């Protein structure tokens, strides 16, 4: 294998070497383009359950302030991904994302008399789906950054509206396993903060499209770079030849 690569990068294989360098640069620029234009750390969205009969099914609700905070957070993150000025606008029109949502809901079970609590991962029932803790589901397959934060919020809200209850499979034995002493006849307090976190991911088709896009840009720049190098080397003689 070592001998093979020596042959590839030898002077006699200049065209092959150039092709490999070209593919390497195009691949690296593709990764950088998608990485820098993918919004990172989209804000989570918190909601509450309203259970009129203290029993499921319940109704998931997002209050107005949490809606405003989510939309503002999305706008801030998208703005931060606009790093290359007008060139970013081109990439943002090319790159399309799958929007995912992840269940990050946790329950907090506390013993009032001892003021000790333990945090537990919590599943949420959404429609017929048992949305397990720390798992993700796709909510939109064609999201672009020029879309408004309202669109992403609506997709998240539509999914949340299908959620009817949360539950924790952990038992009292699990609490005792966490070294929490439960006095006799103690009433435990359960607090739950339903919390879903969205994320954007480019699929393999977008990687191919951006790769071809960057390859065309590089091929267009190479002749200009070559002539610019010749001008720097020859200076006045460049125009005489």
Secondary structure, 3 states (H helix, E strand, C coil): CHHHHHHHCCHHHHHHHHHHHHHHHHHHHHHHHHHHHCCCCCCEEECEEECCCCCCCCEEECCHHHHHHHHHHHHHHHHHCCCCCHHHHHHHHHCCEEEEEEECCEEEEEECCCCEEEEEECEEEECCEEECCCCEEEEEEEECCCCCHHHHHHHHHHHHCCEEEEECCCCHHHHHHCCCCCCCCCCEEEEEECEEEEEEEECHHHHHHHHHHHHHHHHHHHHHHHHHHHHHHHCCHHHHC
